[in-house]
Structures are given as C-alpha cells and as structure tokens.
Amino acid sequence: MSAEPANGTRDLIVVGCSAGGVEALPRLLAPLPKDLPAALVVVQHMGASNNPMLVDILRRSSLLPVSWADQGARIERSHVYVCPPDTHLLFNGDHIRLTSGPRENHARPSIDKLFRSAAAEHSSRVVGVLLTGMLDDGVSGLLEIQKAGGIVIIQDPEDAAYPELPSRALQAVEPDRVLPITAIPTALSMICAQPRGLPGVSRALALEAEVDRQGSVDPASLHSLGPQTPIACPDCSGPTWLIGDENTRRYRCYLGHVSSARELLVQQSLEVEAALWSAVRALHERAMTLETLAADADRVGSNGVGDLYAQRAKETRIQAELARKFLVEVIKPT
C-alpha cells in the first residue's frame, strides 16, 4: 500500500472489538470479496495466552488471506492482518510496528492505540469499524479517525453480543454508519471504492501518536494536551494529565499508560476493595495479638492488664466484622 494523493481511495480498514469479537469477526469477513481494494487490520482484546487460534478461525471464514501481523511488514490491500496477543499494533507509514509498550485501558493490544496511529499516519484513507465489546476502549480513537477525515462505522448495539462498547461510542461520535454486522461488509466494499476526503491531523493527535510510538514522553509535553491532575496512574502510580471532552475523558501518564475515566473508576474500585480487605486482615491480626497479650497477662497475674487487653481485642473484632460487612454488603462491582 503506497502513499497516495489526497484524491486516492479509502484503502485502510481498522477494526476493533473485545467481548464477543471472536464470533463477530467471521461474520464481518466472510462476505468481503477476495479483491477488496483495502487492507484490513484487526485488534481483538486478548491476553498473552488467549485466542492462539484466532487467525485459523478467521481463515476458515474469509476469502481474503488472514495472518498475524509481523513486525515491519508492509501493508498490502486485499489482506487481513490480526494483532498478536499482548502486543500493540501501530503504523509506521505503510508498515506495521508491533510494540509491547504501556497498556491502555488496562489492555494490550489497545483499540485506541490502533485507531490513533491509523488516523495520525493515514488520516482520510482510514475506515474505522468498532464492534461488540465492554467498557470504552476504541471510543476516543474512533473520534480521532473522524476528525482526521476518515469514515466511522459502529455496529448497531442492538445487534451486538455485548452492546456496551458500541453504545459508548454512539454517545461520543456521530458515525457515518450504524449497521448490523451483516450489513457492514457491503458498506465497506462501497466505501473503499469512493474517493477519500482531505486529510487533517491535529497537533494533539500527532503528539499522542508520537507518545504511543516512543512509549514515554517528557512530562512538559503533556501540558499541551490537558491539565495535570492529582489522580495517580493506576498502572505505575505516576502523575496523570486529563485529555479529551466529557465523552472521551482519559488520563495519560508520561510513561505512556492511558485510562479512560470509566476504566480508571474500575481500577480505583479494585484498589479500594483490596485496601479495605487488607484493613480487615490487619484488624483480625491485631485482635489475635491482643488476645495473646491478655492470656500472657492473666498467666503472670498482672492486675487488670489482661482484662484491658481482652476488652480491646473484643472491640477490634467488632471493628473487623463491621468492615467485612461493609465490603460484602455495600461495595458493589462498578
């Protein structure tokens, strides 16, 4: 896929999905013609050891050749590239760059990183497709594709196995198409044959894409993206900068970690729960220590000391039980 003038076609399709994606992707690929005049790059959320057979699954349903993305590979039309597990996929011109850089939204690979990199490198050549999934990884990146002159397609939430991700996207982006999965292939074939618009990459997008490439950045550079906040990065505990509007709010640290506001809330809830369970454990251990001291005092006949320790142990047991009930009955999953 070589560089083209502004009146070229839209020849790069980037697809993001998480929960439900393994079932949705074959339905997306199966109807696409083998001579599709665009490359198709896929990020499906998966862990380091998950979905090793994903490429094999997609090959069985696709007329297009499907392969894991290789470091430095040149992007070719009529080919499907799948991001490997536990790896971010970025673009370096018309070549693929794989990195194990900082996680985004606690995920690697990250849909947002793929979308941002595509928008920064290829602007209006890009068609962004966001499918089924949880939370909101991919939403802010989809908006960047649109701002850069690309086309945005969102799976109809009513058609998605997990509607949260496409629903979040519809709150933040005015897409060019909202379609059931069965209608997206036809739309892609039509869009890829159309001339693309004028490219437009903002300084903010270029900077974020550069941070994604480098993995870290001088903290002073982040001030141009947004204000520094008192909230610590959930991955490294470093300072964060607030980026985006009310629909794409995210927190970025200078080491390269990024969390959406919703993902940050999930991580904070887990941190609070862990801290409270540690407090319950510490209270139980304090009670046991006080009970030991009470027994020792009774054995040596210390007047009233054993009773004092025993009373404190009883009070501590009550505190531990109150904290445990608070965790079990009040703390709810976010």
C-alpha positions as CSV (number, residue, x, y, z in Angstrom):
1,M,0.0,0.0,0.0
2,S,1.8,3.1,-1.2
3,A,1.4,6.7,-0.4
4,E,-1.4,8.3,-2.5
5,P,-2.5,11.9,-3.3
6,A,-5.5,13.4,-1.5
7,N,-7.9,12.1,-4.1
8,G,-7.0,8.5,-3.5
9,T,-9.4,5.9,-2.1
10,R,-10.0,4.8,1.4
11,D,-7.8,1.8,1.5
12,L,-7.1,1.1,5.2
13,I,-9.8,-0.5,7.3
14,V,-9.1,-0.8,11.1
15,V,-11.4,-2.9,13.2
16,G,-11.6,-3.1,17.0
17,C,-13.6,-5.4,19.2
18,S,-13.4,-7.0,22.6
19,A,-16.0,-9.3,24.2
20,G,-18.0,-11.1,21.5
21,G,-15.4,-10.3,18.8
22,V,-14.4,-13.9,18.1
23,E,-17.9,-14.6,17.0
24,A,-18.5,-11.2,15.2
25,L,-15.3,-11.1,13.1
26,P,-16.0,-14.2,11.0
27,R,-19.4,-12.7,10.1
28,L,-17.6,-9.5,9.1
29,L,-15.0,-11.1,7.0
30,A,-17.0,-13.9,5.2
31,P,-18.8,-11.7,2.7
32,L,-15.8,-9.5,1.8
33,P,-14.6,-10.1,-1.8
34,K,-11.1,-11.5,-2.3
35,D,-10.1,-8.4,-4.3
36,L,-11.2,-5.9,-1.7
37,P,-9.2,-2.7,-2.6
38,A,-8.1,-2.1,1.0
39,A,-6.0,-3.7,3.8
40,L,-7.9,-4.7,6.9
41,V,-6.2,-4.6,10.3
42,V,-7.9,-6.1,13.4
43,V,-7.4,-5.7,17.1
44,Q,-9.3,-8.1,19.3
45,H,-8.8,-7.8,23.0
46,M,-7.0,-10.9,24.3
47,G,-4.5,-11.8,27.0
48,A,-1.0,-13.0,26.4
49,S,-2.1,-16.7,26.1
50,N,-5.7,-16.2,24.8
51,N,-7.1,-17.0,21.4
52,P,-4.0,-18.5,19.8
53,M,-6.3,-20.0,17.1
54,L,-7.9,-16.7,16.2
55,V,-6.2,-16.4,12.8
56,D,-7.1,-20.0,12.0
57,I,-10.7,-19.3,12.9
58,L,-10.8,-16.2,10.7
59,R,-9.1,-18.0,7.8
60,R,-11.9,-20.6,7.7
61,S,-14.5,-17.9,7.0
62,S,-12.6,-15.4,4.8
63,L,-11.9,-15.2,1.1
64,L,-9.1,-12.8,2.0
65,P,-5.8,-14.1,3.2
66,V,-5.5,-13.7,7.0
67,S,-2.3,-13.7,9.0
68,W,-0.8,-12.5,12.3
69,A,0.7,-9.1,11.8
70,D,4.5,-9.2,11.6
71,Q,7.0,-6.6,12.7
72,G,7.9,-4.3,9.8
73,A,5.5,-6.0,7.4
74,R,4.3,-3.8,4.5
75,I,0.6,-3.3,4.5
76,E,-1.0,-4.8,1.3
77,R,-4.5,-4.4,0.0
78,S,-6.8,-7.5,0.0
79,H,-5.2,-8.8,3.1
80,V,-6.3,-9.2,6.8
81,Y,-3.7,-8.5,9.5
82,V,-4.5,-9.6,13.1
83,C,-2.7,-8.0,16.0
84,P,-0.8,-10.7,18.0
85,P,-1.8,-11.2,21.7
86,D,-0.2,-8.9,24.4
87,T,1.1,-6.6,21.7
88,H,0.1,-3.1,20.5
89,L,-0.2,-2.6,16.7
90,L,0.9,0.8,15.3
91,F,1.7,2.1,11.9
92,N,5.0,3.4,10.6
93,G,3.9,4.8,7.2
94,D,2.8,1.8,5.2
95,H,4.5,-0.7,7.5
96,I,3.4,-2.4,10.7
97,R,5.0,-1.6,14.0
98,L,4.5,-4.0,16.9
99,T,5.3,-3.0,20.5
100,S,4.8,-4.3,24.0
101,G,4.6,-0.7,25.3
102,P,2.4,0.5,28.2
103,R,-1.1,-0.8,28.5
104,E,-4.1,1.4,27.6
105,N,-7.3,1.0,29.4
106,H,-5.5,-1.9,31.1
107,A,-5.4,-3.7,27.8
108,R,-2.7,-4.8,25.4
109,P,-3.5,-4.7,22.5
110,S,-5.4,-1.5,22.6
111,I,-8.0,-0.5,20.1
112,D,-7.5,3.2,20.8
113,K,-3.8,3.0,20.0
114,L,-4.5,1.2,16.7
115,F,-7.1,3.8,15.8
116,R,-5.0,6.8,16.8
117,S,-2.0,5.5,14.9
118,A,-4.1,4.9,11.8
119,A,-5.5,8.4,12.0
120,A,-2.2,10.1,12.5
121,E,-0.4,8.1,9.7
122,H,-3.1,7.8,7.1
123,S,-5.9,10.3,8.1
124,S,-8.7,10.2,5.5
125,R,-7.6,6.9,4.0
126,V,-8.9,5.2,7.1
127,V,-12.2,3.5,7.7
128,G,-12.7,2.8,11.4
129,V,-15.0,0.0,12.5
130,L,-16.0,-0.6,16.1
131,L,-17.8,-3.8,17.0
132,T,-19.1,-5.6,20.1
133,G,-17.4,-5.2,23.5
134,M,-17.3,-4.0,27.0
135,L,-16.3,-0.6,28.5
136,D,-14.9,2.0,26.0
137,D,-11.5,1.1,24.6
138,G,-11.7,2.4,21.0
139,V,-14.1,5.2,21.5
140,S,-11.6,8.1,21.7
141,G,-9.6,6.6,18.8
142,L,-12.7,6.4,16.7
143,L,-13.3,10.1,17.2
144,E,-9.7,10.8,16.1
145,I,-10.3,8.9,12.9
146,Q,-13.3,11.0,12.2
147,K,-11.5,14.3,13.0
148,A,-8.7,13.3,10.6
149,G,-11.2,12.9,7.7
150,G,-11.8,9.1,7.9
151,I,-15.0,7.2,7.9
152,V,-16.5,5.7,11.1
153,I,-18.8,2.7,11.3
154,I,-20.3,1.4,14.6
155,Q,-22.0,-1.9,15.0
156,D,-25.7,-1.4,16.0
157,P,-25.7,-2.0,19.7
158,E,-29.0,-4.0,19.4
159,D,-27.1,-6.3,17.1
160,A,-24.0,-6.7,19.2
161,A,-23.5,-9.6,21.6
162,Y,-22.0,-7.0,24.1
163,P,-23.6,-3.7,23.4
164,E,-21.8,-1.5,25.9
165,L,-18.8,-0.6,23.7
166,P,-20.8,0.4,20.6
167,S,-23.3,2.2,22.9
168,R,-20.5,4.2,24.5
169,A,-19.1,5.1,21.0
170,L,-22.5,6.4,19.9
171,Q,-22.5,8.8,22.9
172,A,-19.2,10.3,21.8
173,V,-19.2,10.0,18.0
174,E,-21.6,10.9,15.2
175,P,-20.8,7.9,13.0
176,D,-21.1,7.7,9.2
177,R,-22.9,4.4,9.6
178,V,-24.6,2.4,12.4
179,L,-25.2,-1.1,11.0
180,P,-25.8,-4.7,12.0
181,I,-22.8,-6.9,11.4
182,T,-24.3,-8.4,8.3
183,A,-24.6,-5.0,6.6
184,I,-21.1,-3.8,7.4
185,P,-19.2,-5.8,4.6
186,T,-21.4,-4.3,1.9
187,A,-20.8,-0.8,3.3
188,L,-17.0,-1.4,3.4
189,S,-16.9,-2.5,-0.3
190,M,-18.8,0.6,-1.3
191,I,-16.7,3.0,0.9
192,C,-13.4,1.6,-0.3
193,A,-14.3,2.4,-3.9
194,Q,-15.1,6.0,-3.1
195,P,-12.5,8.9,-3.2
196,R,-11.3,10.0,0.2
197,G,-11.6,13.5,1.6
198,L,-8.9,15.9,2.6
199,P,-6.6,14.8,5.3
200,G,-6.4,16.6,8.6
201,V,-4.2,15.6,11.6
202,S,-4.3,17.8,14.7
203,R,-1.2,18.6,16.7
204,A,-2.7,16.9,19.7
205,L,-3.3,13.7,17.7
206,A,0.3,13.8,16.3
207,L,1.7,14.2,19.8
208,E,-0.4,11.4,21.3
209,A,0.6,9.1,18.4
210,E,4.2,10.0,19.0
211,V,3.9,9.1,22.7
212,D,2.4,5.8,21.7
213,R,5.4,5.2,19.4
214,Q,8.0,6.2,21.9
215,G,6.3,4.6,25.0
216,S,7.1,7.6,27.2
217,V,7.5,11.4,26.8
218,D,8.9,14.5,28.6
219,P,6.1,15.4,31.1
220,A,6.3,19.0,29.9
221,S,4.9,17.9,26.5
222,L,1.7,16.6,28.1
223,H,0.7,20.1,29.3
224,S,-0.3,20.9,25.7
225,L,-2.8,18.0,25.8
226,G,-4.5,18.9,29.0
227,P,-4.1,19.9,32.7
228,Q,-2.2,17.8,35.2
229,T,-4.4,16.1,37.7
230,P,-4.0,14.9,41.3
231,I,-5.1,11.4,40.3
232,A,-2.4,8.7,40.2
233,C,-1.9,6.4,37.2
234,P,-3.4,3.0,38.2
235,D,-0.6,1.2,36.5
236,C,2.5,3.0,37.7
237,S,1.2,5.5,40.4
238,G,2.8,8.4,38.5
239,P,1.1,11.7,37.7
240,T,-1.6,11.9,35.1
241,W,-2.9,14.5,32.6
242,L,-6.6,14.9,31.7
243,I,-7.3,14.6,28.0
244,G,-10.5,14.7,25.9
245,D,-14.0,16.0,26.4
246,E,-16.9,14.7,28.6
247,N,-17.4,11.7,26.2
248,T,-13.8,10.7,25.6
249,R,-12.2,11.7,29.0
250,R,-9.0,9.8,29.6
251,Y,-6.0,10.1,31.9
252,R,-2.5,9.7,30.5
253,C,0.8,9.5,32.4
254,Y,4.2,10.4,31.0
255,L,5.3,6.7,30.9
256,G,2.6,6.1,28.3
257,H,-0.2,4.4,30.3
258,V,-3.7,5.6,29.4
259,S,-7.0,5.0,31.2
260,S,-10.5,6.2,30.2
261,A,-12.5,7.7,33.1
262,R,-14.6,4.6,33.2
263,E,-11.6,2.2,33.2
264,L,-9.9,4.4,35.9
265,L,-13.0,4.0,38.1
266,V,-12.9,0.3,37.7
267,Q,-9.3,0.2,38.7
268,Q,-9.9,2.6,41.6
269,S,-12.7,0.4,42.9
270,L,-10.5,-2.7,42.8
271,E,-7.8,-0.7,44.7
272,V,-10.3,0.4,47.3
273,E,-11.6,-3.1,47.8
274,A,-8.1,-4.5,48.1
275,A,-7.1,-1.8,50.7
276,L,-10.3,-2.5,52.7
277,W,-9.6,-6.3,52.7
278,S,-6.1,-5.5,53.9
279,A,-7.6,-3.4,56.7
280,V,-9.9,-6.3,57.7
281,R,-7.0,-8.7,57.8
282,A,-4.9,-6.2,59.9
283,L,-7.8,-5.8,62.4
284,H,-8.1,-9.6,62.8
285,E,-4.3,-9.9,63.3
286,R,-4.5,-7.0,65.9
287,A,-7.3,-8.8,67.8
288,M,-5.2,-12.0,67.9
289,T,-2.2,-10.2,69.2
290,L,-4.3,-8.5,71.9
291,E,-5.8,-11.9,72.9
292,T,-2.3,-13.3,73.2
293,L,-1.2,-10.4,75.4
294,A,-4.4,-10.8,77.5
295,A,-3.6,-14.5,78.1
296,D,0.0,-13.8,79.0
297,A,-1.1,-11.1,81.5
298,D,-3.5,-13.5,83.1
299,R,-0.8,-16.2,83.5
300,V,1.6,-13.8,85.3
301,G,-1.2,-12.3,87.4
302,S,-1.0,-8.7,86.2
303,N,-3.8,-6.9,87.9
304,G,-6.4,-5.7,85.3
305,V,-4.0,-5.7,82.4
306,G,-5.4,-8.9,81.0
307,D,-8.9,-7.6,81.1
308,L,-7.8,-4.4,79.4
309,Y,-6.2,-6.4,76.5
310,A,-9.2,-8.7,76.3
311,Q,-11.6,-5.7,76.0
312,R,-9.5,-4.1,73.3
313,A,-9.4,-7.4,71.4
314,K,-13.2,-7.7,71.6
315,E,-13.6,-4.1,70.3
316,T,-11.2,-4.9,67.4
317,R,-13.1,-8.0,66.5
318,I,-16.3,-5.9,66.3
319,Q,-14.5,-3.3,64.1
320,A,-13.2,-6.1,61.8
321,E,-16.7,-7.5,61.4
322,L,-18.2,-4.1,60.6
323,A,-15.5,-3.6,57.9
324,R,-16.1,-7.0,56.5
325,K,-19.9,-6.4,56.3
326,F,-19.3,-3.1,54.6
327,L,-17.2,-4.8,52.0
328,V,-19.7,-7.7,51.4
329,E,-22.9,-5.7,51.5
330,V,-22.0,-2.2,50.4
331,I,-19.1,-2.3,47.9
332,K,-20.6,-3.2,44.6
333,P,-18.9,-4.0,41.3
334,T,-18.5,-1.0,39.1
